[in-house]
Amino acid sequence: MHELSLCQAILDQVDQRAGDREVRRAEVRIGYLRQVVPDSLTFAWEMLTDGSHREGCELVVEHIPARVRCRSCAVETTLDWPVLACAACEGIDVDLLSGNELELAWLDVSTTVP
């Protein structure tokens, strides 16, 4: 379950950026090709934050679809499977446009320090 280590890394980044301030929400952008299981991610987040100074911080996940552009026929395709191929011509000479993201996008942080 790599979601637990992923959540620990997100939590480390939240702590680094927010310091002692209260964090109400943290949004992450995760691409389709990262193969993260949403329920496992939520469970891991709750497990790590329950009883900690980040308890009550909501994890918001924006799922980014995998999109490719074919170099042969120039068609842009949203992938349904984690296979980098053009849906129009079935070519594999494609450029990945999105779907590999893994980033802490924003935090909803209190403006006061306790």
DSSP file (Angstrom, degrees, kcal/mol; ACC not computed):
  #  RESIDUE AA STRUCTURE BP1 BP2  ACC     N-H-->O    O-->H-N    N-H-->O    O-->H-N    TCO  KAPPA ALPHA  PHI   PSI    X-CA   Y-CA   Z-CA
    1    1 A M    >>        0   0    0      0, 0.0     3,-1.0     0, 0.0     4,-0.6   0.000 360.0 360.0 360.0  91.6    0.0    0.0    0.0
    2    2 A H  H 3>  +     0   0    0      1,-0.2     4,-2.2     2,-0.2     5,-0.2   0.609 360.0  82.7 -74.4  -9.8    2.1    2.9   -1.3
    3    3 A E  H 3> S+     0   0    0      1,-0.2     4,-2.6     2,-0.2    -1,-0.2   0.840  86.2  56.4 -62.3 -32.6   -0.7    5.3   -0.3
    4    4 A L  H <> S+     0   0    0     -3,-1.0     4,-2.1     2,-0.2    -1,-0.2   0.941 110.3  42.2 -66.0 -46.3    0.5    5.3    3.3
    5    5 A S  H  X S+     0   0    0     -4,-0.6     4,-2.0     2,-0.2    -2,-0.2   0.860 113.6  54.2 -68.5 -33.2    4.0    6.5    2.3
    6    6 A L  H  X S+     0   0    0     -4,-2.2     4,-2.2     2,-0.2    -2,-0.2   0.931 109.1  47.6 -63.0 -45.8    2.5    8.9   -0.1
    7    7 A C  H  X S+     0   0    0     -4,-2.6     4,-3.0     1,-0.2    -2,-0.2   0.872 109.0  54.2 -64.4 -36.7    0.3   10.4    2.7
    8    8 A Q  H  X S+     0   0    0     -4,-2.1     4,-2.3     2,-0.2    -1,-0.2   0.913 109.0  48.4 -63.4 -40.5    3.3   10.7    5.0
    9    9 A A  H  X S+     0   0    0     -4,-2.0     4,-1.9     2,-0.2    -2,-0.2   0.899 112.5  48.4 -65.2 -40.5    5.2   12.6    2.3
   10   10 A I  H  X S+     0   0    0     -4,-2.2     4,-2.5     2,-0.2    -2,-0.2   0.932 111.6  49.7 -63.7 -45.5    2.2   14.9    1.8
   11   11 A L  H  X S+     0   0    0     -4,-3.0     4,-2.7     1,-0.2    -2,-0.2   0.885 108.1  53.3 -61.9 -39.5    1.9   15.4    5.6
   12   12 A D  H  X S+     0   0    0     -4,-2.3     4,-2.2     2,-0.2    -1,-0.2   0.908 110.7  47.2 -60.7 -42.1    5.6   16.2    5.8
   13   13 A Q  H  X S+     0   0    0     -4,-1.9     4,-2.3     2,-0.2     5,-0.2   0.891 110.6  51.9 -67.4 -39.8    5.1   18.9    3.1
   14   14 A V  H  X S+     0   0    0     -4,-2.5     4,-2.9     1,-0.2     5,-0.4   0.943 111.8  46.7 -60.2 -47.7    2.1   20.3    4.9
   15   15 A D  H  X S+     0   0    0     -4,-2.7     4,-2.0     1,-0.2    -2,-0.2   0.901 111.6  51.2 -61.7 -41.9    4.0   20.6    8.1
   16   16 A Q  H  < S+     0   0    0     -4,-2.2    -1,-0.2    -5,-0.2    -2,-0.2   0.903 118.3  37.0 -63.0 -41.7    7.0   22.2    6.4
   17   17 A R  H  < S+     0   0    0     -4,-2.3    -2,-0.2     1,-0.1    -1,-0.2   0.852 124.1  37.8 -81.9 -35.7    4.8   24.8    4.7
   18   18 A A  H >< S-     0   0    0     -4,-2.9     3,-1.9    -5,-0.2    -3,-0.2   0.714  80.1-175.5 -92.0 -21.4    2.3   25.5    7.4
   19   19 A G  T 3< S-     0   0    0     -4,-2.0    -1,-0.2    -5,-0.4    -2,-0.1  -0.419  70.9 -17.1  61.9-130.4    4.5   25.3   10.5
   20   20 A D  T 3  S+     0   0    0     -2,-0.1    -1,-0.3     2,-0.1    -2,-0.1   0.500 109.1 112.2 -86.7  -4.6    2.5   25.7   13.7
   21   21 A R  S <  S-     0   0    0     -3,-1.9     2,-0.2    92,-0.1    92,-0.1  -0.351  76.7-102.8 -71.7 150.4   -0.6   27.1   11.9
   22   22 A E        -     0   0    0     90,-0.5    88,-3.1    -2,-0.0     2,-0.5  -0.498  30.6-153.3 -70.1 137.1   -3.8   25.2   11.7
   23   23 A V  E     +A  109   0A   0     86,-0.2    86,-0.2    -2,-0.2     3,-0.1  -0.967  16.0 178.8-115.9 119.2   -4.5   23.6    8.3
   24   24 A R  E     +     0   0A   0     84,-3.0    34,-2.8    -2,-0.5     2,-0.3   0.842  69.8   9.2 -87.0 -36.0   -8.1   23.0    7.5
   25   25 A R  E     -Ab 108  58A   0     83,-1.0    83,-2.9    32,-0.2     2,-0.4  -0.999  54.3-165.4-147.0 144.9   -7.6   21.5    4.0
   26   26 A A  E     -Ab 107  59A   0     32,-2.7    34,-3.1    -2,-0.3     2,-0.5  -0.997  13.6-157.0-129.4 127.5   -4.8   20.3    1.8
   27   27 A E  E     -Ab 106  60A   0     79,-2.9    78,-2.1    -2,-0.4    79,-1.3  -0.900   9.3-173.7-108.9 132.7   -5.4   19.7   -1.9
   28   28 A V  E     -Ab 104  61A   0     32,-2.7    34,-3.1    -2,-0.5     2,-0.6  -0.919  17.4-142.6-119.7 149.2   -3.2   17.3   -3.9
   29   29 A R  E     -Ab 103  62A   0     74,-2.7    74,-2.0    -2,-0.4     2,-0.5  -0.958  23.1-177.3-111.0 120.3   -3.3   16.7   -7.7
   30   30 A I  E     -Ab 102  63A   0     32,-2.5    34,-2.4    -2,-0.6    72,-0.2  -0.974  17.8-135.3-126.9 123.5   -2.7   13.1   -8.6
   31   31 A G  E >   - b   0  64A   0     70,-2.9     3,-1.8    -2,-0.5     5,-0.3  -0.385  21.1-117.0 -76.9 152.4   -2.4   11.8  -12.1
   32   32 A Y  G >  S+     0   0    0     32,-2.5     3,-1.5     1,-0.3    68,-0.1   0.822 112.2  60.8 -54.8 -37.6   -4.1    8.7  -13.4
   33   33 A L  G 3  S+     0   0    0     66,-2.2    -1,-0.3     1,-0.3    67,-0.2   0.604  87.6  72.8 -73.7  -9.8   -0.8    7.0  -14.1
   34   34 A R  G <  S-     0   0    0     -3,-1.8    -1,-0.3    65,-0.5    -2,-0.2   0.652  93.6-144.2 -74.7 -15.6    0.2    7.2  -10.5
   35   35 A Q    <   +     0   0    0     -3,-1.5     2,-0.5    -4,-0.3    -3,-0.1   0.906  32.9 169.8  51.6  52.5   -2.3    4.4   -9.8
   36   36 A V        -     0   0    0     -5,-0.3    -1,-0.2    -4,-0.1     3,-0.1  -0.811  33.3-134.0 -94.1 131.8   -3.4    5.7   -6.4
   37   37 A V     >  -     0   0    0     -2,-0.5     4,-2.4     1,-0.2     3,-0.3  -0.778  12.8-149.2 -86.4 113.3   -6.5    4.1   -4.9
   38   38 A P  H  > S+     0   0    0      0, 0.0     4,-2.4     0, 0.0     5,-0.2   0.874  93.9  48.5 -54.4 -45.4   -8.6    7.0   -3.6
   39   39 A D  H  > S+     0   0    0      1,-0.2     4,-2.4     2,-0.2     5,-0.2   0.886 112.5  49.2 -63.9 -38.2  -10.2    5.0   -0.7
   40   40 A S  H  > S+     0   0    0     -3,-0.3     4,-2.5     2,-0.2    -1,-0.2   0.878 110.3  51.2 -67.1 -37.7   -6.8    3.8    0.4
   41   41 A L  H  X S+     0   0    0     -4,-2.4     4,-2.4     2,-0.2    -2,-0.2   0.930 111.7  46.5 -64.7 -45.8   -5.4    7.3    0.3
   42   42 A T  H  X S+     0   0    0     -4,-2.4     4,-2.4     2,-0.2     5,-0.2   0.918 113.2  49.6 -62.3 -44.1   -8.2    8.7    2.4
   43   43 A F  H  X S+     0   0    0     -4,-2.4     4,-2.4     1,-0.2    -2,-0.2   0.927 111.7  48.1 -61.1 -45.7   -7.9    5.9    4.9
   44   44 A A  H  X S+     0   0    0     -4,-2.5     4,-2.3     2,-0.2    -1,-0.2   0.894 110.7  51.7 -63.5 -40.0   -4.1    6.4    5.2
   45   45 A W  H  X S+     0   0    0     -4,-2.4     4,-2.3     1,-0.2     5,-0.2   0.935 111.7  46.0 -62.1 -46.9   -4.6   10.2    5.6
   46   46 A E  H  X S+     0   0    0     -4,-2.4     4,-2.3     1,-0.2    -1,-0.2   0.889 111.6  52.6 -63.6 -38.8   -7.1    9.7    8.4
   47   47 A M  H  < S+     0   0    0     -4,-2.4    -1,-0.2    -5,-0.2    -2,-0.2   0.902 113.9  42.6 -63.5 -41.6   -4.8    7.1   10.1
   48   48 A L  H  < S+     0   0    0     -4,-2.3    -2,-0.2     1,-0.2    -1,-0.2   0.839 120.2  40.3 -75.2 -33.6   -1.9    9.5   10.0
   49   49 A T  H >< S+     0   0    0     -4,-2.3     3,-2.4    -5,-0.2     5,-0.2   0.767  85.5 105.2 -91.4 -24.7   -3.7   12.6   11.1
   50   50 A D  T 3< S+     0   0    0     -4,-2.3     3,-0.1     1,-0.3     4,-0.0  -0.359  97.5   6.7 -58.9 127.4   -6.0   11.2   13.8
   51   51 A G  T 3  S+     0   0    0      1,-0.3    -1,-0.3    -2,-0.1     2,-0.2   0.477 112.7 105.5  78.9   2.7   -4.7   12.1   17.2
   52   52 A S  S X  S-     0   0    0     -3,-2.4     3,-1.6     1,-0.0    -1,-0.3  -0.489  91.9 -95.5-104.9 178.5   -2.0   14.4   15.7
   53   53 A H  T 3  S+     0   0    0      1,-0.3    -4,-0.1    -2,-0.2    -3,-0.1   0.599 125.2  56.1 -69.1  -9.8   -1.7   18.2   15.5
   54   54 A R  T >  S+     0   0    0     -5,-0.2     3,-2.3    -6,-0.2    -1,-0.3   0.239  74.6 138.2-103.6  10.5   -3.3   17.8   11.9
   55   55 A E  T <   +     0   0    0     -3,-1.6    -5,-0.1     1,-0.3     3,-0.1  -0.338  69.7  26.4 -58.0 134.6   -6.4   16.0   13.1
   56   56 A G  T 3  S+     0   0    0      1,-0.3     2,-0.5   -10,-0.1    -1,-0.3   0.291  84.7 135.0  93.2  -9.5   -9.4   17.4   11.2
   57   57 A C    <   -     0   0    0     -3,-2.3     2,-0.4    -8,-0.1    -1,-0.3  -0.623  51.3-137.4 -73.9 122.9   -7.4   18.5    8.2
   58   58 A E  E     -b   25   0A   0    -34,-2.8   -32,-2.7    -2,-0.5     2,-0.6  -0.655   5.3-143.9 -85.0 134.6   -9.3   17.4    5.1
   59   59 A L  E     -b   26   0A   0     -2,-0.4     2,-0.5   -34,-0.2   -32,-0.2  -0.889  15.5-166.1 -97.6 119.5   -7.4   15.9    2.3
   60   60 A V  E     -b   27   0A   0    -34,-3.1   -32,-2.7    -2,-0.6     2,-0.5  -0.920   4.2-159.1-107.9 127.6   -8.9   16.9   -1.1
   61   61 A V  E     -b   28   0A   0     -2,-0.5     2,-0.7   -34,-0.2   -32,-0.2  -0.927   7.9-163.0-113.8 122.9   -7.7   15.0   -4.1
   62   62 A E  E     -b   29   0A   0    -34,-3.1   -32,-2.5    -2,-0.5     2,-0.5  -0.916  17.3-147.4 -99.8 116.2   -8.0   16.3   -7.6
   63   63 A H  E     -b   30   0A   0     -2,-0.7   -32,-0.2   -34,-0.2   -34,-0.1  -0.732   7.9-154.1 -87.8 126.8   -7.6   13.4  -10.0
   64   64 A I  E     -b   31   0A   0    -34,-2.4   -32,-2.5    -2,-0.5   -31,-0.2  -0.886  14.2-131.2-104.2 120.6   -5.9   14.3  -13.3
   65   65 A P        -     0   0    0      0, 0.0     2,-0.6     0, 0.0    35,-0.1  -0.304  23.9-109.4 -68.0 154.0   -6.8   12.1  -16.3
   66   66 A A        -     0   0    0     13,-0.4    13,-3.0    33,-0.2     2,-0.4  -0.748  42.0-179.4 -84.3 124.6   -4.0   10.8  -18.5
   67   67 A R  E     -CD  78  98B   0     31,-1.9    30,-3.2    -2,-0.6    31,-1.5  -0.976   5.7-174.4-127.5 140.0   -3.9   12.5  -21.9
   68   68 A V  E     -CD  77  96B   0      9,-2.5     9,-2.8    -2,-0.4     2,-0.5  -0.927  16.7-144.9-129.2 156.2   -1.6   11.9  -24.8
   69   69 A R  E     -CD  76  95B   0     26,-2.2    26,-2.6    -2,-0.3     2,-0.3  -0.991  24.2-129.7-120.2 126.1   -1.0   13.6  -28.2
   70   70 A C  E  >  - D   0  94B   0      5,-2.5     4,-1.3    -2,-0.5    24,-0.2  -0.563   6.4-154.2 -76.2 131.6   -0.1   11.3  -31.0
   71   71 A R  T  4 S+     0   0    0     22,-2.9    -1,-0.1    -2,-0.3    23,-0.1   0.727  93.4  49.7 -75.7 -22.0    3.0   12.4  -33.0
   72   72 A S  T  4 S+     0   0    0     21,-0.5    -1,-0.1     3,-0.1    22,-0.1   0.933 130.3  11.5 -82.8 -49.5    1.7   10.6  -36.1
   73   73 A C  T  4 S-     0   0    0      2,-0.1    -2,-0.2    18,-0.0    -1,-0.1   0.438  90.7-128.8-114.2  -0.7   -1.9   11.8  -36.4
   74   74 A A     <  +     0   0    0     -4,-1.3     2,-0.3     1,-0.2    -3,-0.1   0.591  55.3 148.1  65.7  14.1   -1.9   14.7  -33.9
   75   75 A V        -     0   0    0     -6,-0.0    -5,-2.5     1,-0.0     2,-0.5  -0.617  41.9-140.2 -79.5 137.3   -5.0   13.3  -32.1
   76   76 A E  E     -C   69   0B   0     -2,-0.3     2,-0.4    -7,-0.2    -7,-0.2  -0.856  24.6-172.6 -97.2 133.8   -5.3   14.0  -28.3
   77   77 A T  E     -C   68   0B   0     -9,-2.8    -9,-2.5    -2,-0.5     2,-0.6  -0.971  25.0-139.8-131.0 138.7   -6.7   11.1  -26.3
   78   78 A T  E     -C   67   0B   0     -2,-0.4   -11,-0.2   -11,-0.2     2,-0.2  -0.885  35.7-127.5 -92.5 126.0   -7.8   10.6  -22.7
   79   79 A L        -     0   0    0    -13,-3.0   -13,-0.4    -2,-0.6     5,-0.1  -0.523  26.6-175.2 -80.9 137.9   -6.6    7.2  -21.7
   80   80 A D  S    S+     0   0    0     -2,-0.2    -1,-0.1     3,-0.1    -2,-0.0   0.635  79.6  39.7 -96.2 -22.1   -8.9    4.6  -20.2
   81   81 A W  S    S-     0   0    0      2,-0.2     2,-2.3   -15,-0.1    -1,-0.1  -0.901  94.8-106.8-124.5 152.7   -6.1    2.2  -19.5
   82   82 A P  S    S+     0   0    0      0, 0.0     2,-0.5     0, 0.0    -3,-0.0  -0.196  83.7 114.4 -76.9  51.9   -2.5    2.8  -18.3
   83   83 A V        -     0   0    0     -2,-2.3     2,-1.6     2,-0.1    -2,-0.2  -0.989  67.2-135.2-122.4 122.7   -1.2    2.1  -21.8
   84   84 A L        +     0   0    0     -2,-0.5     2,-0.3    -5,-0.1    10,-0.2  -0.595  58.3 122.4 -82.3  89.1    0.4    5.0  -23.7
   85   85 A A        -     0   0    0     -2,-1.6     2,-0.3     8,-0.1     7,-0.2  -0.989  65.4-102.5-147.4 151.8   -1.2    4.6  -27.1
   86   86 A C     >  -     0   0    0      5,-2.9     4,-1.2    -2,-0.3   -10,-0.1  -0.578  19.0-151.3 -75.6 132.0   -3.3    6.7  -29.5
   87   87 A A  T  4 S+     0   0    0     -2,-0.3    -1,-0.1     2,-0.2   -11,-0.0   0.746  93.6  50.1 -74.0 -23.4   -7.0    5.8  -29.5
   88   88 A A  T  4 S+     0   0    0      1,-0.1    -1,-0.1   -13,-0.1   -12,-0.0   0.949 132.0   7.8 -81.4 -52.4   -7.3    6.9  -33.2
   89   89 A C  T  4 S-     0   0    0      2,-0.1    -2,-0.2   -14,-0.1     3,-0.1   0.464  90.9-126.0-111.8  -3.2   -4.4    5.2  -34.9
   90   90 A E     <  +     0   0    0     -4,-1.2    -3,-0.1     1,-0.2     2,-0.1   0.631  57.3 151.8  65.2  16.3   -3.2    2.9  -32.1
   91   91 A G        -     0   0    0      1,-0.1    -5,-2.9     2,-0.1    -1,-0.2  -0.395  43.0-150.6 -73.3 154.9    0.3    4.3  -32.5
   92   92 A I        +     0   0    0     -7,-0.2     2,-1.5    -3,-0.1    -1,-0.1   0.321  70.0 101.7-109.0   6.5    2.6    4.4  -29.6
   93   93 A D        +     0   0    0      2,-0.0   -22,-2.9    -7,-0.0   -21,-0.5  -0.653  58.7 140.4 -88.9  80.7    4.6    7.4  -30.6
   94   94 A V  E     -D   70   0B   0     -2,-1.5     2,-0.5   -24,-0.2   -24,-0.2  -0.851  51.2-132.0-126.8 156.7    2.8    9.8  -28.2
   95   95 A D  E     -D   69   0B   0    -26,-2.6   -26,-2.2    -2,-0.3     2,-0.5  -0.930  27.6-125.5-105.6 132.4    3.6   12.7  -25.9
   96   96 A L  E     +D   68   0B   0     -2,-0.5   -28,-0.3   -28,-0.2     3,-0.1  -0.677  29.6 176.5 -78.3 121.5    2.2   12.5  -22.4
   97   97 A L  E     -     0   0B   0    -30,-3.2     2,-0.3    -2,-0.5   -29,-0.2   0.811  63.9 -15.8 -94.3 -38.2    0.2   15.7  -21.8
   98   98 A S  E    S+D   67   0B   0    -31,-1.5   -31,-1.9     1,-0.1    -1,-0.4  -0.979  89.9  84.5-159.7 163.9   -1.1   14.9  -18.3
   99   99 A G  S    S+     0   0    0     -2,-0.3   -66,-2.2   -33,-0.3   -65,-0.5   0.323  75.1  81.3 120.8  -5.4   -1.6   12.1  -15.9
  100  100 A N        +     0   0    0    -67,-0.2   -34,-0.1   -68,-0.1    -2,-0.0   0.258  62.8 130.4-110.2  10.6    1.8   11.8  -14.2
  101  101 A E        +     0   0    0    -37,-0.1   -70,-2.9   -71,-0.1   -67,-0.2  -0.272  23.9 167.1 -68.1 148.8    1.2   14.6  -11.7
  102  102 A L  E     +A   30   0A   0    -72,-0.2     2,-0.3     2,-0.0   -72,-0.2  -0.625  27.8 136.4-158.0  94.9    1.8   14.3   -8.0
  103  103 A E  E     -A   29   0A   0    -74,-2.0   -74,-2.7    -2,-0.2     2,-0.9  -0.995  59.1-119.7-148.3 148.4    1.8   17.6   -6.2
  104  104 A L  E     -A   28   0A   0     -2,-0.3   -76,-0.3   -76,-0.2     3,-0.1  -0.811  36.0-176.5 -82.4 109.6    0.6   19.5   -3.2
  105  105 A A  E     -     0   0A   0    -78,-2.1     2,-0.3    -2,-0.9    -1,-0.2   0.925  52.0 -22.4 -82.6 -47.0   -1.5   22.1   -4.9
  106  106 A W  E     -A   27   0A   0    -79,-1.3   -79,-2.9     2,-0.0     2,-0.4  -0.993  48.5-140.1-161.5 162.3   -2.7   24.3   -2.1
  107  107 A L  E     -A   26   0A   0     -2,-0.3     2,-0.8   -81,-0.2   -81,-0.2  -0.977  13.2-142.3-127.5 142.0   -3.4   24.6    1.6
  108  108 A D  E     +A   25   0A   0    -83,-2.9   -84,-3.0    -2,-0.4   -83,-1.0  -0.893  40.1 177.9-100.1 101.1   -6.2   26.3    3.5
  109  109 A V  E     -A   23   0A   0     -2,-0.8   -86,-0.2   -86,-0.2    -2,-0.0  -0.847  32.6-111.6-115.5 139.9   -4.2   27.6    6.5
  110  110 A S        -     0   0    0    -88,-3.1   -89,-0.0    -2,-0.4    -1,-0.0  -0.371  20.3-138.2 -62.4 145.2   -5.2   29.7    9.4
  111  111 A T  S    S+     0   0    0    -90,-0.1     2,-0.4     2,-0.0    -1,-0.1   0.559  81.7  73.4 -84.7  -7.7   -3.8   33.2    9.4
  112  112 A T  S    S-     0   0    0    -90,-0.1   -90,-0.5     2,-0.0    -2,-0.1  -0.841  73.6-138.5-109.1 146.1   -3.0   33.1   13.1
  113  113 A V              0   0    0     -2,-0.4   -92,-0.1   -92,-0.1    -2,-0.0  -0.878 360.0 360.0 -99.5 129.1   -0.3   31.2   14.8
  114  114 A P              0   0    0      0, 0.0    -1,-0.1     0, 0.0   -93,-0.1   0.519 360.0 360.0 -64.2 360.0   -1.3   29.6   18.1
